[in-house]
């Protein structure tokens, strides 16, 4: 496997059965040389055999996964949908959404034919709503340009709208058993500990990807990818790793050092900036006025409460009332405040409430649970 960076001199690192070019800061794969504590030669084949045997015996049961050894191949639509949903969220949180989507839209063609508003509403609560827009764009491309059949190579998958390197590798490996290097946060953590990579994240990401690639072979690449994911999710956890249960602890440089929890190394994060805004809760009886946000940008295309701009300074009462979407006969009243954290900033929203009328999508209070979480919080605060 060849990986190159122009910023650093290259050298060749030999891993049993594999040769790949990497920058000099990457450690030699010494954990895969010599003997383990039980006398078993610590080679790449031995590591792979240990991890795959562990996966065969106790793989997680997931609704989008074909059990190892079953001889079944997972539907690429299921793999793709689950991987998109699992970005920035957890398996327990994503699973009900996956089950709901596949009951409602059991094939990629069904999803491609769905109205945008229905899909965006079904996505509410998963966050990162650009993914829902990309989901529809990709489904429609597969339906229109590929006859409803996903391409079976990384290159073909990367050509689809909204499909990045990671998702393409995951679908290629898991659905089509292609020899692809699938590296998510779990795999990065496993690699950082296995090789005791001292370079901090995120600068070490290319190195960790190269090290993961050194362990990929043509033998069961889909199961290998899922075994690494399961190991990171259930054993090689971010905090309190369960090294006594790890099938490859004998190969692990961080375990040998006695400080696996300190990996991956990280640079100190900059403080997340805070923005301020106002959400307007306009009611008429038991209904709440909602507006659809512009298709581009944060929460694009989603229904939500009308809001002011989000800026770096708090909003005074007079400013908040002046920026309201309509005038209200009884006036706008302060109804509380909520905090919400996005990826790149934190948001404080003041909530102002009034009774009145405006051009909006009027929604019964009982249906507000489908709102994006920031607007659901604001609505709950305003409704008391």
C-alpha positions as MATLAB code, in Angstrom:
seq = 'XXXXXXXXXXXXXXXXXXXXXXXXXXXXXXXXXXXXXXXXXXXXXXXXXXXXXXXXXXXXXXXXXXXXXXXXXXXXXXXXXXXXXXXXXXXXXXXXXXXXXXXXXXXXXXXXXXXXXXXXXXXXXXXXXXXXXXXXXXXXXXXXXXXXXXXXXXXXXXXXXXXXXXXXXXXXXXXXXXXXXXXXXXXXXXXXXXXXXXXXXXXXXXXXXXXXXXXXXXXXXXXXXXXXXXXXXXXXXXXXXXXXXXXXXXXXXXXXXXXXXXXXXXXXXXXXXXXXXXXXXXXXXXXXXXXXXXXXXXXXXXXXXXXXXXXXXXXXXXXXXXXXXXXXXXXXXXXXXXXXXXXXXXXXXXXXXXXXXXXXXXXXXXXXXXXXXXXXXXXXXXXX';
ca = [
       0.000    0.000    0.000;
       1.506    3.375   -0.945;
       0.731    6.547    0.960;
       2.726    9.743    0.354;
       3.029   13.202    1.812;
       5.182   15.857    0.189;
       5.809   17.587    3.512;
       7.963   14.810    4.984;
      10.718   12.513    3.695;
       9.547    8.985    2.989;
      10.935    5.717    4.143;
       9.707    2.171    3.642;
       8.333    0.280    6.618;
       8.104   -3.467    6.353;
       5.123   -5.200    7.920;
       4.869   -8.978    7.476;
       3.513   -9.637    3.978;
       3.064   -5.885    3.314;
       5.173   -2.889    2.284;
       3.973    0.706    2.353;
       5.491    4.172    2.261;
       4.827    6.482    5.192;
       6.237    9.712    6.654;
       9.058    9.337    9.147;
       6.979   10.290   12.268;
       5.019    7.005   12.064;
       6.389    4.385   14.479;
       7.770    1.080   13.336;
       5.130   -1.629   13.857;
       7.229   -3.234   16.594;
       4.168   -4.644   18.440;
       3.852   -7.030   15.484;
       7.387   -8.389   15.871;
       8.821  -10.884   18.309;
       6.649  -13.000   20.594;
       3.629  -12.282   22.718;
       3.299  -13.318   26.339;
       1.878  -16.696   25.337;
       4.704  -17.438   22.951;
       2.626  -16.885   19.802;
       4.600  -15.029   17.099;
       3.326  -11.445   16.967;
       2.770  -11.058   13.238;
       0.095   -9.386   11.162;
      -1.545  -12.759   10.323;
      -1.587  -13.673   14.031;
      -3.173  -10.330   14.952;
      -5.791  -10.682   12.248;
      -6.582  -14.263   13.237;
      -7.049  -13.283   16.891;
      -9.355  -10.360   16.133;
     -11.440  -12.198   13.517;
     -11.908  -15.177   15.847;
     -13.140  -12.792   18.538;
     -15.508  -11.149   16.050;
     -16.845  -14.511   14.849;
     -17.628  -15.498   18.424;
     -19.271  -12.292   19.629;
     -20.071   -9.796   16.870;
     -22.666   -7.214   17.808;
     -26.136   -7.920   16.466;
     -27.091   -4.875   14.397;
     -30.113   -4.531   12.093;
     -27.928   -3.506    9.143;
     -25.359   -6.284    9.557;
     -25.139   -9.830    8.211;
     -23.823  -12.106   10.988;
     -20.258  -13.389   10.421;
     -20.158  -16.897    9.009;
     -23.757  -16.682    7.768;
     -22.728  -16.605    4.126;
     -25.026  -13.599    3.653;
     -23.942  -10.235    2.294;
     -25.435   -7.078    3.735;
     -27.662   -4.994    1.463;
     -25.507   -2.028    0.333;
     -28.498    0.271    0.887;
     -28.543   -0.793    4.545;
     -24.783   -0.317    4.925;
     -24.849    3.116    3.295;
     -27.904    4.298    5.256;
     -26.502    3.114    8.592;
     -23.091    4.662    7.976;
     -24.625    8.037    7.134;
     -26.799    7.888   10.248;
     -23.921    6.821   12.491;
     -21.782    9.836   11.640;
     -21.646   11.964   14.794;
     -24.024    9.743   16.775;
     -24.177    6.380   18.534;
     -25.581    2.979   17.623;
     -28.362    3.107   20.277;
     -29.466    6.538   19.065;
     -29.294    5.721   15.347;
     -30.936    2.267   15.464;
     -34.592    3.405   15.858;
     -34.110    5.854   12.991;
     -32.644    3.132   10.790;
     -35.552    0.800   11.544;
     -38.083    3.559   10.895;
     -36.446    4.553    7.595;
     -36.215    0.983    6.290;
     -39.828    0.223    7.219;
     -41.004    3.363    5.475;
     -38.549    3.250    2.553;
     -37.310   -0.369    2.251;
     -35.203    0.226   -0.882;
     -33.035    3.016   -2.176;
     -35.607    3.564   -4.926;
     -38.336    4.093   -2.332;
     -36.169    6.663   -0.555;
     -35.343    8.387   -3.836;
     -39.059    8.859   -4.550;
     -39.864   10.280   -1.105;
     -40.767   13.983   -0.753;
     -37.978   16.094    0.702;
     -40.121   17.283    3.606;
     -40.996   13.741    4.665;
     -37.355   12.676    4.753;
     -36.228   15.810    6.591;
     -38.964   15.315    9.190;
     -38.006   11.657    9.641;
     -34.380   12.708   10.095;
     -35.169   15.225   12.868;
     -33.203   14.365   15.994;
     -30.193   12.890   14.188;
     -28.646   16.337   13.674;
     -26.226   17.508   10.963;
     -29.098   18.033    8.560;
     -26.878   18.487    5.513;
     -26.522   14.693    5.714;
     -30.250   14.287    5.113;
     -30.053   16.463    2.021;
     -27.043   14.484    0.790;
     -28.915   11.267    1.586;
     -31.705   12.223   -0.794;
     -29.295   13.416   -3.483;
     -27.370   10.149   -3.331;
     -30.491    7.959   -3.348;
     -31.817    9.800   -6.380;
     -28.495    9.450   -8.200;
     -28.423    5.696   -7.528;
     -32.015    5.366   -8.736;
     -31.671    7.562  -11.808;
     -28.118    6.837  -12.947;
     -27.464    3.292  -11.708;
     -30.832    1.594  -12.005;
     -31.280    1.468   -8.240;
     -28.061   -0.550   -7.766;
     -25.144    0.849   -5.783;
     -21.722    0.821   -7.491;
     -19.563   -1.959   -6.035;
     -16.193   -0.164   -5.975;
     -14.786    2.648   -3.864;
     -14.231    4.726   -6.981;
     -17.816    4.292   -8.144;
     -19.208    5.020   -4.702;
     -17.079    8.157   -4.294;
     -18.669    9.522   -7.471;
     -22.099    9.570   -5.799;
     -23.322   12.869   -4.270;
     -22.422   13.268   -0.614;
     -20.393   10.027   -0.369;
     -16.966   10.661    1.113;
     -13.897    8.492    1.421;
     -14.952    6.795    4.654;
     -18.500    5.910    3.562;
     -17.274    4.661    0.183;
     -14.710    2.414    1.873;
     -17.268    1.110    4.376;
     -19.859    0.225    1.724;
     -17.228   -1.298   -0.567;
     -15.808   -3.490    2.208;
     -18.940   -4.460    4.137;
     -21.439   -4.794    1.298;
     -19.132   -5.964   -1.496;
     -16.143   -7.446    0.393;
     -13.717   -5.164   -1.389;
     -10.210   -4.740    0.021;
     -10.866   -1.266    1.448;
      -9.325    0.553    4.399;
     -12.268    1.589    6.611;
     -11.147    4.069    9.264;
     -13.571    5.750   11.660;
     -12.979    7.166   15.124;
     -13.034    3.716   16.709;
     -10.397    2.416   14.306;
      -8.208    5.488   14.820;
      -8.287    4.880   18.567;
      -7.382    1.190   18.158;
      -4.471    2.044   15.858;
      -3.190    4.795   18.142;
      -3.020    2.330   21.032;
      -1.846   -0.692   19.092;
       1.147    1.265   17.768;
       1.439    3.813   20.635;
       1.391    6.745   18.202;
       2.720    9.786   20.035;
       1.711   12.384   17.431;
      -1.468   14.124   18.658;
      -4.824   14.163   16.924;
      -5.882   15.453   14.476;
      -2.406   15.706   12.904;
      -1.882   11.964   13.342;
      -4.950   11.006   11.261;
      -2.980   10.248    8.058;
      -0.517    8.147   10.051;
      -3.288    6.198   11.755;
      -4.998    5.587    8.420;
      -1.748    4.293    6.937;
      -1.204    1.958    9.884;
      -4.772    0.644    9.592;
      -4.201    0.090    5.883;
      -1.145   -2.032    6.647;
      -3.416   -4.597    8.298;
      -6.011   -4.859    5.497;
      -5.820   -7.911    3.238;
      -8.052   -9.558    0.661;
      -9.175  -12.068    3.290;
     -12.587  -11.069    4.725;
     -12.151   -7.294    4.404;
     -15.774   -6.624    5.355;
     -15.579   -8.684    8.527;
     -12.178   -7.166    9.327;
     -13.575   -3.629    9.116;
     -16.508   -4.502   11.351;
     -14.297   -6.380   13.814;
     -12.139   -3.276   14.294;
     -15.247   -1.137   14.746;
     -16.678   -3.547   17.314;
     -13.374   -3.681   19.178;
     -13.228    0.111   19.440;
     -16.892    0.443   20.394;
     -17.055   -2.256   23.060;
     -13.546   -2.977   24.388;
     -10.997   -0.373   23.275;
     -13.253    2.376   24.582;
     -12.256    6.050   24.873;
     -12.274    5.837   28.660;
     -11.625    2.796   30.837;
     -10.634    0.409   28.021;
     -11.336   -3.215   28.891;
      -7.839   -4.476   28.159;
      -8.435   -7.680   30.136;
     -11.106   -8.608   27.558;
      -9.165   -7.514   24.485;
      -8.300  -10.272   22.003;
      -5.249   -8.359   20.760;
      -3.847   -6.845   23.977;
      -0.730   -8.992   23.530;
       0.009   -7.060   20.354;
      -0.676   -3.620   21.828;
       2.200   -1.218   22.472;
       0.084    1.075   24.675;
      -1.038   -1.894   26.803;
       2.586   -2.976   27.186;
       3.452    0.559   28.363;
       0.570    0.498   30.844;
      -1.126    3.714   29.695;
      -3.601    2.825   26.918;
      -6.177    5.357   28.099;
      -3.787    8.199   27.282;
      -4.044    7.381   23.555;
      -4.795    8.879   21.166;
      -2.810   11.930   22.149;
      -4.725   15.152   21.595;
      -3.903   18.808   21.269;
      -5.879   21.131   23.518;
      -9.091   22.207   21.841;
      -9.768   25.883   21.358;
     -12.731   27.196   23.292;
     -15.962   26.811   21.318;
     -17.341   30.275   20.440;
     -20.806   31.236   21.656;
     -23.542   32.856   19.627;
     -26.818   34.400   20.725;
     -30.245   34.529   19.133;
     -33.977   34.716   19.728;
     -36.590   32.059   18.935;
     -40.198   33.178   18.470;
     -42.994   30.937   19.716;
     -46.214   32.173   18.092;
     -49.318   30.237   19.027;
     -52.972   30.140   18.071;
     -54.727   27.909   20.522;
     -52.957   24.542   20.534;
     -51.010   25.205   17.335;
     -47.498   26.612   16.911;
     -46.185   28.570   13.904;
     -43.263   26.894   12.172;
     -41.211   28.058    9.185;
     -38.997   26.112    6.805;
     -35.393   27.219    6.876;
     -33.489   27.989    3.660;
     -32.199   24.861    1.891;
     -28.539   25.793    2.386;
     -26.759   26.322    5.667;
     -27.200   25.063    9.200;
     -30.470   23.101    9.671;
     -31.172   23.765    5.999;
     -34.581   22.666    4.755;
     -35.850   21.860    8.245;
     -38.993   23.103    9.924;
     -38.334   25.167   13.006;
     -39.383   28.167   15.038;
     -38.809   31.576   13.462;
     -35.571   33.055   14.792;
     -33.493   36.208   14.733;
     -29.962   36.196   13.383;
     -27.398   34.360   15.517;
     -24.605   36.717   16.513;
     -21.771   37.206   18.973;
     -23.649   39.503   21.397;
     -26.754   38.841   23.526;
     -30.096   40.309   22.455;
     -31.760   42.942   24.627;
     -35.549   42.802   25.085;
     -36.159   45.781   22.796;
     -34.001   44.299   20.025;
     -35.660   40.900   20.350;
     -39.176   42.354   20.017;
     -38.125   44.551   17.083;
     -36.755   41.505   15.203;
     -39.940   39.433   15.696;
     -41.471   38.023   12.494;
     -44.844   39.745   13.112;
     -46.385   42.176   15.529;
     -48.650   40.653   18.158;
     -51.646   42.426   19.663;
     -50.826   41.186   23.144;
     -47.104   41.754   22.685;
     -44.126   39.398   22.785;
     -43.144   38.125   26.228;
     -39.882   36.621   27.462;
     -40.553   32.897   27.984;
     -37.146   31.573   28.943;
     -33.771   30.664   27.507;
     -32.064   27.511   26.248;
     -28.500   26.497   25.425;
     -27.546   24.215   22.563;
     -24.177   22.947   21.331;
     -23.380   22.603   17.644;
     -20.119   21.218   16.279;
     -18.367   24.553   15.903;
     -20.187   26.844   18.325;
     -22.536   27.002   21.289;
     -25.856   28.819   21.008;
     -27.919   30.624   23.605;
     -31.485   31.246   22.438;
     -33.886   33.513   24.257;
     -37.487   32.421   23.699;
     -40.208   35.019   23.198;
     -43.855   33.979   23.048;
     -47.020   35.597   21.696;
     -50.506   34.696   20.507;
     -51.272   35.767   16.963;
     -51.241   34.998   13.249;
     -48.639   34.811   10.494;
     -47.994   32.983    7.238;
     -46.536   29.729    8.575;
     -46.908   25.974    8.782;
     -49.160   25.657   11.799;
     -48.422   22.516   13.748;
     -50.182   20.934   16.693;
     -48.166   20.938   19.901;
     -48.232   17.144   20.020;
     -46.332   16.999   16.705;
     -43.414   19.174   17.824;
     -41.324   16.131   18.774;
     -40.257   15.891   15.109;
     -38.463   19.257   15.302;
     -34.654   19.483   15.342;
     -33.514   19.306   18.945;
     -32.579   22.984   19.261;
     -36.108   24.045   18.274;
     -37.726   21.335   20.371;
     -35.837   22.644   23.410;
     -36.967   26.188   22.653;
     -40.582   25.143   22.128;
     -40.636   23.225   25.407;
     -39.161   26.200   27.237;
     -41.689   28.577   25.704;
     -44.662   26.319   26.343;
     -43.651   25.835   29.955;
];
